[in-house]
């Protein structure tokens, strides 16, 4: 299918946007109605972003299975493909083929075009570069089918996750976020962090970036984002917006030496720190908490992570407890990692 900007496509997008009841948000731009808010977070369930990520995920599955072009819809939609006529099948197969052949080489987090597209989708900003226009046309073509076949189920799952997990996020954020700010010696950027609840958010289940605003994309179906781990993952993602000072200090201490074999040290440390703060806070209420990185067995999978946990227990814990300065703690952690490399 050759994509071209047309009145028909724009009308389809307009209909989809009206169906989803877009509203003006704080901070500018068009945005879907707020699902819920807490002191630090603005939770959304955006249909167009969900449609985009649905296509990306299904196209990846089709590529892995080496699905023929004329069977992409049947593999992706399965039993829901019944009732779609031949002409519609051709159009939708072309949309999936476009995602498979043109977008899978672009990482959802590390490619700036993909991040920018996600920001613009949820803000209703149609001022896109030529390549993003093609992406918007594909999403717009798919939107009516997504609404009819998938959106009710996905939106229901997003809202169910929020209903189940928002109370514990609210109960913890007033203690956890200020403590993280204290540890990182950095305040969160002004304004609430936008958390877009989606079905698919890469293999990791969640990712975050701050190009135009603090934006977290969070999968409500991912196995690691459930129960007691749900708030920790949210606080971990929030930590990404406070980590610049730590990252700079690590780079300064490393003095150009590569201390990374598989994972960035600063990222290991925010995993460790979010778990550390959660564990300490819940212990006050007599609750035992096993941090995300322990439940996911990161230390068994990545030697870097094992060594960074060892270093954090020796030097970061004393810093968090006020027994050691941040600069000294980072210096010792970097030295430890260099010895283990």
C-alpha positions in Angstrom: 0.0 0.0 0.0 1.4 3.4 -1.0 0.8 5.9 1.8 -0.1 9.4 0.9 -1.5 12.3 2.8 -5.2 12.6 1.9 -8.4 14.2 3.1 -9.8 10.8 3.7 -7.0 9.8 6.1 -7.2 13.1 8.0 -11.0 12.7 8.3 -10.5 9.2 9.7 -8.0 10.6 12.3 -10.5 13.3 13.1 -13.3 10.8 13.6 -11.0 8.6 15.8 -10.0 11.6 17.8 -13.6 12.7 18.4 -14.5 9.1 19.4 -11.8 9.1 22.0 -12.9 12.5 23.4 -9.7 14.4 23.3 -9.4 17.3 25.8 -6.9 20.1 26.5 -4.4 19.1 29.2 -2.3 21.2 31.5 1.0 21.8 29.9 -0.3 22.5 26.4 -1.4 20.4 23.4 -4.2 18.0 22.9 -4.6 15.1 25.2 -7.1 12.4 26.0 -9.2 12.7 29.1 -7.3 12.0 32.3 -7.9 8.5 33.6 -6.6 9.4 37.1 -4.0 11.5 38.9 -1.9 11.4 42.0 0.4 14.0 43.5 3.2 13.2 41.1 1.6 11.2 38.2 -0.9 11.8 35.5 -2.2 8.4 34.3 -3.6 8.2 30.8 -5.0 5.5 28.6 -4.5 6.8 25.1 -6.1 4.8 22.2 -3.9 6.1 19.4 -0.7 5.4 21.3 -2.1 1.9 22.1 -2.9 1.4 18.5 0.6 2.4 17.4 2.3 0.1 19.9 -0.2 -2.7 19.1 0.9 -2.5 15.4 4.6 -2.4 16.3 4.2 -5.5 18.6 2.2 -7.5 16.1 4.5 -6.6 13.2 7.4 -7.9 15.3 5.7 -11.2 15.9 4.9 -11.5 12.1 8.6 -10.8 11.3 9.7 -13.4 13.8 7.3 -16.0 12.3 8.2 -15.0 8.8 4.5 -14.5 8.0 3.6 -14.0 4.3 2.2 -10.5 3.4 -1.2 -11.8 2.7 -1.5 -13.5 6.1 -0.3 -10.7 8.4 -3.9 -9.8 9.6 -4.8 -13.4 10.3 -1.7 -13.9 12.4 -2.1 -10.6 14.2 -5.9 -10.5 14.7 -6.5 -14.2 14.9 -10.2 -15.0 15.3 -11.0 -11.3 15.2 -10.1 -11.2 11.6 -13.4 -12.9 10.7 -15.8 -10.6 8.9 -13.1 -8.3 7.5 -13.6 -8.2 3.7 -11.0 -8.8 1.1 -10.4 -5.1 0.4 -10.0 -4.3 4.1 -7.7 -7.3 4.5 -5.5 -5.9 1.8 -5.3 -2.5 3.4 -4.6 -3.8 6.9 -2.0 -6.2 5.6 -0.3 -3.3 4.0 -0.4 -1.3 7.3 1.2 -4.3 9.1 3.8 -4.7 6.3 4.7 -1.0 6.6 5.4 -1.4 10.3 7.2 -4.7 9.9 9.4 -3.5 7.0 9.9 0.2 7.9 9.6 0.7 11.7 11.0 -2.4 13.4 14.5 -1.1 12.8 13.6 1.9 14.9 13.7 1.3 18.6 10.7 2.7 20.5 13.0 4.3 23.1 16.4 4.9 21.6 15.2 6.3 18.2 14.3 10.0 18.5 11.8 9.8 15.7 9.8 7.1 17.5 9.9 8.9 20.8 8.8 12.1 19.2 6.0 10.3 17.4 4.7 8.9 20.7 4.8 12.4 22.3 2.9 13.9 19.3 0.3 11.1 19.2 -0.7 11.7 22.8 -0.6 15.5 22.5 -2.5 15.7 19.3 0.4 17.5 17.6 0.2 16.8 13.8 3.3 18.9 13.0 5.2 15.9 11.9 8.1 15.2 9.6 7.5 13.4 6.4 8.3 9.9 7.8 6.1 10.5 10.8 3.2 11.5 8.5 3.4 8.0 7.0 3.3 6.5 10.5 0.3 8.7 11.4 -1.5 7.6 8.2 -0.9 4.0 9.1 -2.2 4.4 12.6 -5.2 6.4 11.3 -6.1 3.7 8.8 -5.9 1.1 11.6 -7.7 3.2 14.2 -11.4 2.2 13.3 -10.5 -1.5 13.4 -8.6 -1.1 16.6 -11.5 0.6 18.2 -14.0 -2.0 17.0 -11.9 -5.1 17.7 -9.4 -4.4 20.5 -9.7 -1.1 22.3 -12.5 -2.0 24.7 -10.5 -5.0 26.1 -7.3 -3.1 26.3 -8.8 0.0 27.9 -10.6 -2.2 30.4 -7.3 -3.9 31.3 -5.6 -0.5 31.7 -8.4 0.8 34.0 -8.4 -2.5 36.0 -4.7 -2.2 36.6 -5.1 1.4 37.7 -7.9 0.6 40.1 -5.9 -2.2 41.6 -2.6 -0.3 41.9 -3.3 3.4 42.2 -4.1 3.1 46.0 -0.7 1.7 46.8 1.1 4.2 44.6 -0.8 7.1 46.3 0.0 5.7 49.7 3.7 5.4 49.0 4.5 8.4 46.7 4.7 11.0 49.4 7.4 9.1 51.2 9.2 7.4 48.2 9.5 10.3 45.8 11.0 12.9 48.3 13.4 10.2 49.5 14.5 9.5 45.9 15.0 13.2 45.3 17.1 13.4 48.5 19.3 10.5 47.4 19.8 11.8 43.9 20.1 15.4 45.1 17.8 16.3 42.3 14.2 17.5 42.1 11.7 16.0 39.7 11.0 18.4 36.8 7.9 20.6 37.4 4.5 19.2 36.5 3.1 15.7 36.8 4.8 12.8 35.1 2.6 11.5 32.3 2.2 7.7 32.5 0.6 6.2 29.4 -1.0 2.9 30.2 -0.7 0.5 27.3 -0.8 -3.2 26.5 2.7 -3.3 25.0 5.8 -1.2 26.1 8.8 -3.1 24.7 10.1 -6.4 26.0 11.0 -4.6 29.3 7.4 -3.6 30.1 8.0 0.1 30.6 10.3 2.9 29.3 10.6 6.6 29.9 12.0 9.7 28.2 11.9 13.5 28.6 12.1 15.1 25.2 9.1 17.5 25.5 7.8 16.4 28.8 8.3 13.6 31.4 6.8 10.6 29.6 6.5 7.0 30.9 5.0 4.3 28.7 3.9 1.5 31.0 2.4 -1.9 30.1 -0.4 -3.0 32.3 -0.2 -6.6 31.0 3.5 -7.2 31.6 4.1 -9.8 34.2 6.6 -7.7 36.2 4.3 -4.7 36.5 1.8 -6.4 38.8 1.1 -6.5 42.5 3.7 -5.3 44.9 6.1 -4.5 42.1 3.8 -2.2 40.3 4.6 0.9 42.4 8.3 0.1 42.4 8.4 0.1 38.6 6.5 3.4 38.5 9.1 4.9 41.0 11.9 3.4 39.0 10.7 5.1 35.8 10.3 8.4 37.8 13.9 8.0 38.8 15.0 8.3 35.2 14.1 12.0 35.5 16.4 12.5 38.5 19.5 10.7 37.5 21.5 13.3 35.5 23.7 14.3 38.5 24.5 10.7 39.3 25.3 9.9 35.7 27.6 12.9 35.4 29.4 11.9 38.7 29.9 8.4 37.4 31.3 9.6 34.1 33.7 12.0 36.0 35.0 9.3 38.3 35.4 6.8 35.4 37.7 9.3 33.6 36.9 7.9 30.2 37.3 4.3 31.2 34.5 1.9 30.1 32.9 0.5 33.2 30.0 -1.0 31.3 30.0 -4.6 29.9 26.3 -5.0 29.5 24.2 -2.4 31.4 24.9 1.2 32.4 26.0 1.6 36.0 23.6 4.4 36.7 20.7 2.3 35.5 21.7 -0.6 37.8 21.8 1.9 40.6 18.3 3.3 40.0 17.1 -0.3 40.0 18.9 -0.9 43.3 17.8 2.4 44.8 14.1 2.1 44.0 14.1 -1.4 45.6 16.1 -0.1 48.6 13.8 2.7 49.3 10.7 0.6 48.8 12.0 -2.1 51.1 12.8 0.4 53.8 9.5 2.2 53.6 7.4 -1.0 53.7 9.4 -2.4 56.6 8.1 0.5 58.7 4.7 -1.1 58.3 6.0 -4.5 59.1 5.8 -5.7 55.5 8.5 -7.7 53.8 9.3 -6.6 50.3 11.6 -8.2 47.7 12.9 -5.7 45.2 12.3 -6.0 41.5 15.9 -6.8 40.6 15.9 -9.7 43.0 12.6 -11.1 41.9 13.8 -10.9 38.2 17.2 -12.4 39.2 19.2 -9.7 37.5 22.4 -10.6 39.4 22.2 -14.1 38.0 21.7 -12.9 34.5 24.2 -10.0 34.3 27.6 -9.9 36.0 27.6 -6.1 35.8 24.5 -6.1 37.9 25.9 -8.5 40.5 28.9 -6.3 41.0 26.9 -3.1 41.1 24.7 -4.6 43.8 27.8 -5.6 45.8 29.2 -2.1 45.4 25.9 -0.5 46.4 25.6 -2.5 49.5 29.1 -1.5 50.6 29.0 2.2 49.6 25.5 3.4 48.5 23.7 2.1 51.6 26.0 4.1 53.9 25.4 7.2 51.7 21.6 6.7 51.8 21.9 6.4 55.6 23.8 9.7 55.9 27.1 8.0 56.8 29.0 8.8 53.6 29.0 11.7 51.1 27.6 11.1 47.6 30.8 11.9 45.8 32.8 9.5 48.0 30.1 6.8 47.5 30.1 7.1 43.7 33.9 7.2 43.7 34.1 4.0 45.6 31.4 2.3 43.5 33.1 3.2 40.3 36.5 2.0 41.6 34.9 -1.3 42.7 33.3 -1.8 39.2 36.6 -1.1 37.5 38.4 -3.7 39.6 35.7 -6.2 38.7 35.7 -5.5 35.0 
